[in-house]
Amino acid sequence: MLRSRRSLASVVVGVALTLTLGAAGPTAGVDGPPPGAAGIGDSYFPLDGNGGIDVLSYDVHDRYGFRHGRLSGWTDVRLRGTAAISRFDLDFLLPVSSVRVDGRPVRYSQTRHELVVRHALEAGETVDVRVRYDGRPGQYAYAGESNWLAGRDEVVAMNQPHMAPWWFPANDHPLDKARMRVSITVPKQHTVISNGRQVHRRAQGALATTTWRADEPMVPYLAFFAAGPFRVASGVDHGLPWLVAVSKALPTVAQPGAMRLMRQTPAVTHWLSTQLGAYPFSTVGGLATSLEPGFALENQTRPTYSPASLDQVTVVHELAHQWFGDSVAVHHWSDIWLNEGAATFMEWRWSEVNGQSSADQRMRRTYATTDADDAFWQGEVADPCPTGVSCVDRIFAPFVYERGGMTFQALRNRIGEDAFWQLLRRWVADHRGGNGSTAEFQALAEEVSGQDLDGFFDAWLHTESKPADTADNGLG
C-alpha cells in the first residue's frame, strides 16, 4: 500500500454487532474436541483468522446494486481441518441467511466480525462450506476501518489490512493463502475487473455476470473487484499477459494520462524482474478508479490506484509489492516493514537507474535532515504497534515506509552490492508463494553475506532512536 502524498484516507471507528442462528446441525459434545482458536495468532489483530482450518479456495458469487448499496450472494469456501475442532470461525461482517457444510444446513452465529460455524472437523478432513448473505457493506466497520468504497456508478473493494469481510467470508490473515474465483453480477452496462484473468461473462436481461479466476493462491485482503464504467486495454509483454483499466468517471482531461500510466505496467514489471528475479504470477495489470480512498493498493496481479496516487513512483511501489507482500506475504503484521520498506527502496532504485537521486543519496539525505529527537525515529520498525495503540494507524505510519526503505539501502552499503542483490533474489525465490518474517530475513542476510548483522538490525529495526553514523550501520 502507498498512501497518497496529497491526501489520507479517513478512518471511521465502529464495530458492527449481529447475532444470527441458522438451521439445526451438529455440535460438539461435552467431551468432544475444543473449538478452533478465536484467531490465527497475530497479536496485532487477535481475532483475525481462525485456528484449526486451512482454506484451499474461495468461489465468490456476489450481486451488487448501486442504487441502495446492497450486496447479496453466496461464497463457497473449501477448507481443510488442521486439528480436531468442534467449530470454526470465518471473518465476515454482512448478515448471513444460511450456512451449509457439504450441502447440509448447520447452525451458526455472528458476533462482531466473526461468523461461527458450529460444525466439527477432524484433522485432515476437507469440507465445502456455502455461506449466503445479504446486506449493505457501507454500514459496517471493524478494527477502526470503514472500508467500503462506492459511488453512484462505481465500486472498488480495496483496502488493507482488511477488506474481505465486507464482501466474502474468509480466514482473513496473510498466513492462509487460497485460490480465488470471483463472479460479480451488476447492470450489464458496467465492466467488472478483478484479480487474474476474466474467464466468462454472461448477460441476462438487464444484468451481466463476469467471472475472474486467479491462477495462484492469495491472501484474502489482496482479492478485489471493481465494477463501473471502465475503459480497458490489454496485451502481452515479454510473454506476460497484461490488462489495465481506467474509470471513465475520472475527469475527461485526466483519463488519457491515467491510461498512459497504466500502460507502463508491463514495462515496469519487466524492469522489476531484472532486479528481483522472475515475476511470480501469470498475469499483471492495474486499475485506476475515480473513487478516492487516499491510497493505492497492491491487489495481487492488478494493483488499484486512486486519483491522488496516479504517478509513476506509485506504480513502481505497488508492482514491487507483487514480489514483496503478495508472493511473499508477511508472517505476522509486525513484519509489515518487509513489504513497505522493500517497495519504498525499489522506488528509490527506479529513480537511481533513471538518472535521478541514488537510493544512497535519498537515504543519507533523510538521515542528515531528520534530528535525533524527531518523532520520525520514535517507534520500532519491526514492531510498530505498541500495546493500546491502533494498529491500523501504526503499521502504515510513514516511519515504517521510510525507515524501512533506509534499512534496505543501509544493508546494501553494509554487505555490498553483490551480496545485497543476491539476498533480495534469494528471499523472493525461497519464499515464493508463502510467508516471511523479520527473523527469517535477518538469518538469510547473515547467510548470504557471511556477516553477523545483529547490531545492524538492532539499530535499524528494533531501536526507537536514530542509528549511529557508523560503517557497521551502513552509514559511515
C-alpha positions as CSV (number, residue, x, y, z in Angstrom):
1,M,0.0,0.0,0.0
2,L,1.1,3.5,-0.7
3,R,-0.9,6.3,0.9
4,S,-1.3,9.3,-1.2
5,R,1.2,12.1,-0.9
6,R,-1.8,14.5,-1.4
7,S,-4.5,13.1,0.8
8,L,-5.0,10.5,3.5
9,A,-7.9,8.1,3.8
10,S,-10.3,8.9,6.6
11,V,-10.9,6.1,9.2
12,V,-14.2,5.7,10.9
13,V,-14.1,3.8,14.1
14,G,-17.0,1.5,14.8
15,V,-17.9,-2.1,15.3
16,A,-20.8,-4.0,13.7
17,L,-22.6,-6.4,16.0
18,T,-25.1,-9.0,14.9
19,L,-26.3,-12.4,16.1
20,T,-28.0,-15.0,13.9
21,L,-28.9,-18.6,14.4
22,G,-29.2,-20.9,11.5
23,A,-30.8,-24.3,11.0
24,A,-30.1,-27.0,13.5
25,G,-26.9,-29.1,12.9
26,P,-24.2,-31.0,14.6
27,T,-22.5,-29.6,17.7
28,A,-19.7,-30.9,19.8
29,G,-20.4,-32.9,22.9
30,V,-19.1,-32.0,26.4
31,D,-16.1,-34.4,26.0
32,G,-15.6,-33.6,22.3
33,P,-12.8,-31.6,20.7
34,P,-12.3,-27.9,21.5
35,P,-13.4,-25.1,19.2
36,G,-10.9,-23.6,16.8
37,A,-8.9,-20.8,18.3
38,A,-10.6,-17.4,18.0
39,G,-7.8,-16.1,15.9
40,I,-4.8,-17.4,13.9
41,G,-2.3,-16.0,16.4
42,D,-1.5,-12.4,15.3
43,S,-1.1,-10.1,18.4
44,Y,-2.0,-7.0,16.4
45,F,-5.4,-8.4,15.3
46,P,-6.1,-11.2,17.7
47,L,-9.5,-12.1,16.1
48,D,-8.2,-12.3,12.5
49,G,-8.3,-15.8,11.1
50,N,-9.1,-18.9,13.0
51,G,-7.1,-21.8,14.5
52,G,-7.8,-25.3,13.2
53,I,-8.6,-24.6,9.5
54,D,-6.7,-24.1,6.2
55,V,-8.8,-22.6,3.4
56,L,-8.0,-24.1,0.0
57,S,-10.2,-22.0,-2.2
58,Y,-12.9,-19.3,-2.4
59,D,-15.6,-19.2,-5.0
60,V,-17.4,-15.9,-4.6
61,H,-20.8,-15.1,-6.2
62,D,-21.9,-11.6,-5.4
63,R,-24.5,-9.3,-6.8
64,Y,-24.2,-5.5,-6.2
65,G,-26.9,-2.9,-6.5
66,F,-25.6,0.6,-6.9
67,R,-28.9,2.3,-6.0
68,H,-29.1,1.0,-2.5
69,G,-25.5,-0.1,-2.0
70,R,-26.7,-3.7,-1.3
71,L,-24.5,-6.7,-1.8
72,S,-26.0,-10.2,-1.8
73,G,-24.9,-13.7,-2.8
74,W,-23.0,-16.7,-1.6
75,T,-19.4,-17.9,-1.3
76,D,-18.2,-21.5,-1.4
77,V,-15.3,-21.9,0.9
78,R,-13.4,-25.2,0.6
79,L,-11.3,-25.8,3.7
80,R,-9.4,-28.5,5.5
81,G,-9.2,-29.1,9.2
82,T,-5.7,-28.8,10.6
83,A,-6.8,-30.2,14.0
84,A,-9.8,-31.8,15.5
85,I,-12.2,-29.0,16.4
86,S,-15.8,-28.6,17.4
87,R,-16.5,-25.5,15.4
88,F,-14.6,-22.9,13.4
89,D,-14.8,-19.2,12.5
90,L,-14.8,-17.1,9.3
91,D,-14.3,-13.4,9.3
92,F,-17.4,-11.7,7.9
93,L,-19.5,-8.6,8.5
94,L,-22.7,-8.9,6.5
95,P,-25.9,-10.6,7.8
96,V,-25.9,-14.3,6.9
97,S,-29.1,-16.1,6.0
98,S,-27.7,-19.7,5.8
99,V,-24.7,-21.9,6.2
100,R,-24.3,-25.3,4.6
101,V,-21.4,-27.8,5.0
102,D,-21.2,-30.4,2.3
103,G,-24.8,-29.4,1.3
104,R,-26.3,-29.8,4.8
105,P,-27.6,-26.9,6.8
106,V,-25.7,-26.2,10.0
107,R,-26.1,-23.9,13.0
108,Y,-24.1,-20.7,13.0
109,S,-23.8,-17.4,14.9
110,Q,-22.4,-13.9,14.2
111,T,-20.7,-11.7,16.7
112,R,-18.8,-8.6,15.7
113,H,-16.9,-9.7,12.6
114,E,-16.9,-13.4,13.4
115,L,-19.2,-16.0,11.6
116,V,-19.0,-19.0,13.9
117,V,-19.9,-22.2,12.0
118,R,-21.0,-24.9,14.5
119,H,-19.7,-27.9,12.7
120,A,-17.0,-30.3,13.9
121,L,-13.9,-31.0,11.8
122,E,-11.3,-33.8,12.1
123,A,-7.7,-33.2,11.3
124,G,-7.2,-33.6,7.6
125,E,-10.9,-33.5,6.8
126,T,-11.9,-31.4,3.8
127,V,-15.4,-29.8,3.6
128,D,-17.2,-27.4,1.3
129,V,-18.9,-24.5,3.2
130,R,-21.5,-22.4,1.5
131,V,-22.4,-19.1,3.1
132,R,-25.4,-17.0,1.9
133,Y,-25.7,-13.3,2.8
134,D,-27.3,-10.0,2.1
135,G,-26.5,-6.6,3.4
136,R,-25.1,-3.1,2.9
137,P,-21.3,-3.2,3.3
138,G,-21.2,0.6,3.7
139,Q,-22.9,0.2,7.1
140,Y,-20.2,-1.9,8.7
141,A,-16.9,-1.2,10.4
142,Y,-14.3,-3.3,12.1
143,A,-11.0,-2.6,13.8
144,G,-11.3,1.1,13.2
145,E,-11.9,0.6,9.4
146,S,-14.9,1.5,7.4
147,N,-13.6,0.1,4.1
148,W,-16.5,0.0,1.6
149,L,-15.6,2.3,-1.3
150,A,-18.6,3.0,-3.6
151,G,-20.2,5.8,-5.6
152,R,-23.4,6.1,-7.7
153,D,-21.9,4.1,-10.6
154,E,-18.6,2.7,-9.4
155,V,-17.5,0.4,-6.6
156,V,-14.0,-0.9,-5.7
157,A,-13.3,-3.5,-2.9
158,M,-9.8,-2.3,-2.0
159,N,-8.2,-1.9,1.4
160,Q,-5.6,-3.2,3.9
161,P,-5.1,-4.9,6.3
162,H,-8.7,-6.0,6.0
163,M,-11.1,-6.0,3.0
164,A,-12.5,-9.5,2.5
165,P,-15.1,-9.4,5.4
166,W,-17.1,-6.7,3.6
167,W,-17.8,-8.8,0.6
168,F,-17.0,-12.5,1.2
169,P,-16.4,-14.7,4.3
170,A,-12.7,-15.5,4.8
171,N,-10.0,-16.8,7.0
172,D,-8.6,-13.3,7.0
173,H,-4.9,-13.4,7.6
174,P,-1.8,-13.5,5.4
175,L,-0.9,-16.9,6.8
176,D,-3.8,-18.5,4.9
177,K,-3.5,-18.1,1.2
178,A,-6.1,-19.7,-1.1
179,R,-7.2,-19.8,-4.7
180,M,-9.8,-17.2,-5.8
181,R,-12.6,-17.3,-8.2
182,V,-14.9,-14.2,-8.3
183,S,-18.2,-13.8,-10.1
184,I,-19.8,-10.4,-9.9
185,T,-23.3,-9.5,-11.1
186,V,-24.1,-5.9,-11.9
187,P,-26.1,-3.9,-14.5
188,K,-24.7,-5.1,-17.9
189,Q,-23.5,-1.6,-18.9
190,H,-20.8,-1.8,-16.3
191,T,-17.4,-3.5,-16.6
192,V,-16.2,-5.8,-13.8
193,I,-12.5,-6.2,-13.1
194,S,-10.8,-8.5,-10.6
195,N,-7.6,-10.5,-10.0
196,G,-6.1,-12.8,-12.6
197,R,-7.9,-13.5,-15.8
198,Q,-11.5,-13.0,-17.0
199,V,-12.8,-16.4,-17.8
200,H,-16.5,-15.8,-18.5
201,R,-19.2,-13.1,-19.0
202,R,-22.9,-13.8,-19.4
203,A,-25.6,-11.2,-19.9
204,Q,-29.2,-11.9,-18.9
205,G,-31.8,-9.2,-19.1
206,A,-30.5,-6.0,-17.6
207,L,-27.7,-7.7,-15.7
208,A,-24.4,-9.4,-16.5
209,T,-22.3,-11.8,-14.5
210,T,-18.5,-11.6,-15.0
211,T,-16.2,-14.3,-13.7
212,W,-12.4,-13.9,-12.9
213,R,-10.0,-16.5,-11.7
214,A,-6.5,-16.2,-10.3
215,D,-4.0,-18.9,-11.0
216,E,-2.0,-18.5,-7.8
217,P,-3.3,-18.6,-4.2
218,M,-3.5,-15.2,-2.5
219,V,-4.1,-13.5,0.9
220,P,-7.7,-12.6,1.3
221,Y,-7.2,-8.8,1.5
222,L,-5.4,-8.9,-1.8
223,A,-8.5,-10.1,-3.6
224,F,-10.6,-7.3,-5.1
225,F,-13.3,-6.5,-7.6
226,A,-14.2,-3.2,-9.3
227,A,-17.4,-2.5,-11.2
228,G,-18.2,0.6,-13.1
229,P,-17.6,2.4,-16.4
230,F,-14.1,1.3,-17.2
231,R,-12.0,1.6,-20.4
232,V,-9.8,-1.5,-20.8
233,A,-6.6,-2.2,-22.6
234,S,-4.7,-5.5,-22.8
235,G,-1.8,-7.2,-24.5
236,V,1.3,-9.4,-24.0
237,D,4.7,-8.1,-23.0
238,H,7.8,-10.4,-22.8
239,G,5.4,-13.3,-22.8
240,L,3.3,-12.0,-19.9
241,P,-0.4,-11.2,-20.4
242,W,-1.4,-7.8,-19.1
243,L,-4.7,-5.9,-18.6
244,V,-5.3,-2.4,-17.3
245,A,-8.5,-0.4,-16.8
246,V,-9.3,3.3,-16.3
247,S,-12.5,4.7,-15.0
248,K,-14.5,6.8,-17.4
249,A,-15.8,8.7,-14.4
250,L,-12.4,10.3,-13.9
251,P,-12.3,13.9,-15.3
252,T,-12.1,13.7,-19.1
253,V,-8.8,15.6,-19.1
254,A,-7.3,13.1,-16.7
255,Q,-8.2,9.9,-18.5
256,P,-5.6,9.8,-21.3
257,G,-2.8,10.4,-18.7
258,A,-4.2,7.7,-16.5
259,M,-4.3,5.2,-19.3
260,R,-0.7,6.1,-20.4
261,L,0.4,5.5,-16.8
262,M,-1.4,2.2,-16.5
263,R,0.1,1.1,-19.9
264,Q,3.5,1.4,-18.3
265,T,2.7,-1.5,-16.0
266,P,4.2,-4.3,-18.2
267,A,7.4,-2.3,-18.8
268,V,7.8,-1.6,-15.0
269,T,7.1,-5.2,-14.2
270,H,9.8,-6.3,-16.7
271,W,12.3,-3.9,-15.1
272,L,11.5,-5.2,-11.6
273,S,12.0,-8.8,-12.8
274,T,15.6,-7.8,-13.9
275,Q,16.2,-6.6,-10.4
276,L,14.3,-9.1,-8.3
277,G,14.0,-12.2,-10.4
278,A,11.1,-13.8,-12.3
279,Y,7.7,-12.2,-11.9
280,P,5.8,-14.5,-9.6
281,F,2.4,-14.6,-11.2
282,S,0.8,-15.5,-14.6
283,T,-0.7,-12.1,-15.4
284,V,-0.3,-8.4,-14.4
285,G,-2.2,-5.2,-14.7
286,G,-3.6,-2.2,-12.9
287,L,-6.8,-0.3,-12.4
288,A,-7.4,3.5,-12.0
289,T,-10.6,4.3,-10.1
290,S,-12.4,7.6,-9.9
291,L,-13.1,7.0,-6.2
292,E,-10.7,8.4,-3.6
293,P,-9.7,6.3,-0.6
294,G,-6.4,8.2,-0.3
295,F,-4.0,5.4,-1.3
296,A,-3.1,2.8,-3.9
297,L,-3.1,-0.9,-3.1
298,E,-1.1,-3.9,-4.3
299,N,-4.0,-6.2,-5.2
300,Q,-2.5,-9.4,-6.5
301,T,-1.8,-9.3,-10.2
302,R,-3.7,-6.0,-10.6
303,P,-2.9,-3.0,-8.2
304,T,-5.6,-0.4,-7.8
305,Y,-4.9,3.3,-7.9
306,S,-6.9,6.3,-6.6
307,P,-6.9,9.7,-8.4
308,A,-4.4,11.1,-5.9
309,S,-2.0,8.2,-6.4
310,L,-1.7,8.2,-10.2
311,D,2.0,8.7,-10.6
312,Q,4.9,6.6,-11.8
313,V,6.6,6.2,-8.5
314,T,3.4,4.7,-7.0
315,V,3.2,2.3,-9.9
316,V,6.7,1.1,-9.2
317,H,5.8,0.8,-5.5
318,E,2.7,-1.3,-6.0
319,L,4.3,-3.5,-8.6
320,A,7.3,-4.1,-6.3
321,H,4.7,-5.4,-3.8
322,Q,3.9,-8.3,-6.2
323,W,7.2,-9.8,-5.0
324,F,7.4,-8.2,-1.5
325,G,3.9,-8.5,0.0
326,D,1.9,-10.6,-2.4
327,S,4.1,-13.5,-3.5
328,V,6.0,-13.3,-0.2
329,A,3.4,-12.2,2.4
330,V,4.2,-11.2,5.9
331,H,4.2,-13.9,8.6
332,H,2.5,-11.5,11.1
333,W,1.5,-7.9,10.7
334,S,4.5,-6.8,12.8
335,D,6.6,-7.8,9.7
336,I,4.9,-5.1,7.5
337,W,8.2,-3.2,7.1
338,L,9.4,-6.0,4.8
339,N,6.6,-5.1,2.4
340,E,6.6,-1.4,2.7
341,G,10.4,-0.9,3.2
342,A,11.2,-3.0,0.1
343,A,8.6,-1.3,-2.1
344,T,9.9,2.1,-0.9
345,F,13.5,1.1,-1.6
346,M,12.5,-0.1,-5.1
347,E,11.0,3.4,-5.8
348,W,14.5,4.8,-4.9
349,R,16.2,2.2,-7.1
350,W,13.9,3.1,-10.0
351,S,14.9,6.8,-9.6
352,E,18.6,5.8,-9.4
353,V,18.7,3.8,-12.6
354,N,16.7,6.6,-14.4
355,G,19.3,9.3,-13.7
356,Q,17.8,10.9,-10.6
357,S,19.0,10.7,-7.0
358,S,20.5,7.4,-6.0
359,A,19.0,5.3,-3.2
360,D,22.0,6.0,-1.1
361,Q,21.7,9.8,-1.6
362,R,18.0,9.5,-0.6
363,M,18.8,7.5,2.5
364,R,21.6,9.8,3.6
365,R,19.6,13.0,2.9
366,T,16.8,11.8,5.1
367,Y,19.2,10.7,7.8
368,A,21.1,14.0,7.8
369,T,18.0,16.3,7.8
370,T,16.0,14.4,10.5
371,D,17.1,15.3,14.0
372,A,17.6,12.6,16.6
373,D,14.7,13.9,18.7
374,D,12.3,13.9,15.8
375,A,9.2,11.7,16.1
376,F,10.4,10.0,12.9
377,W,12.8,7.9,15.0
378,Q,10.2,7.0,17.6
379,G,8.6,3.6,17.1
380,E,10.1,0.2,16.4
381,V,10.2,-0.5,12.7
382,A,9.9,-4.3,13.2
383,D,7.2,-4.0,15.8
384,P,5.4,-0.7,15.1
385,C,2.2,-1.3,17.2
386,P,2.7,-0.9,20.9
387,T,0.0,-2.2,23.2
388,G,-3.0,0.1,23.4
389,V,-2.3,1.8,20.1
390,S,-4.5,1.5,16.9
391,C,-2.6,-1.0,14.8
392,V,-4.3,0.1,11.6
393,D,-2.7,3.6,12.1
394,R,0.7,2.4,13.2
395,I,1.5,-0.4,10.7
396,F,1.1,2.2,7.9
397,A,2.8,5.1,9.6
398,P,5.4,7.0,7.5
399,F,8.3,5.8,9.6
400,V,7.6,2.2,8.6
401,Y,7.9,3.0,4.9
402,E,10.8,5.5,5.1
403,R,12.9,3.9,7.8
404,G,12.1,0.5,6.2
405,G,13.5,1.8,2.9
406,M,16.5,3.2,4.6
407,T,17.2,-0.1,6.2
408,F,17.3,-1.8,2.8
409,Q,19.8,0.8,1.5
410,A,21.9,0.8,4.6
411,L,22.1,-3.0,4.4
412,R,23.2,-2.6,0.8
413,N,26.0,-0.4,1.9
414,R,26.9,-2.8,4.8
415,I,27.1,-6.1,2.9
416,G,28.0,-4.9,-0.6
417,E,26.2,-4.8,-3.9
418,D,26.6,-8.4,-5.0
419,A,25.5,-9.9,-1.6
420,F,22.6,-7.4,-1.4
421,W,21.0,-8.3,-4.7
422,Q,21.7,-12.0,-4.1
423,L,19.8,-11.6,-0.8
424,L,16.8,-9.9,-2.4
425,R,16.6,-12.5,-5.2
426,R,17.1,-15.4,-2.8
427,W,14.4,-14.1,-0.4
428,V,11.7,-13.8,-3.1
429,A,12.6,-17.1,-4.6
430,D,12.9,-19.1,-1.4
431,H,9.7,-17.8,0.0
432,R,7.7,-17.6,-3.3
433,G,4.0,-18.2,-2.7
434,G,4.5,-18.3,1.1
435,N,5.3,-16.0,4.0
436,G,8.3,-14.5,5.5
437,S,9.3,-12.9,8.9
438,T,11.8,-10.4,10.0
439,A,13.8,-13.1,11.8
440,E,14.0,-15.2,8.6
441,F,15.1,-12.2,6.6
442,Q,17.9,-11.4,9.0
443,A,19.0,-15.0,9.1
444,L,19.2,-15.1,5.2
445,A,21.1,-11.8,5.2
446,E,23.7,-13.2,7.5
447,E,23.9,-16.5,5.5
448,V,24.3,-14.7,2.2
449,S,26.8,-12.0,3.5
450,G,28.7,-14.3,5.9
451,Q,28.4,-11.4,8.5
452,D,27.0,-11.1,12.0
453,L,24.3,-8.5,11.5
454,D,22.7,-8.5,14.9
455,G,23.9,-5.0,15.7
456,F,22.9,-3.6,12.3
457,F,19.3,-4.9,12.6
458,D,19.0,-3.9,16.2
459,A,20.0,-0.3,15.3
460,W,17.6,0.0,12.3
461,L,14.6,-2.2,13.2
462,H,14.5,-2.8,17.0
463,T,15.6,0.5,18.5
464,E,13.4,3.6,18.9
465,S,16.2,6.0,18.2
466,K,18.3,7.3,15.3
467,P,21.0,4.8,14.3
468,A,24.6,5.8,15.0
469,D,26.5,7.2,12.0
470,T,28.9,4.2,11.6
471,A,30.1,1.9,8.9
472,D,28.6,-1.0,10.9
473,N,25.2,0.6,10.4
474,G,25.8,1.2,6.7
475,L,26.3,4.9,7.2
476,G,30.0,5.7,7.9
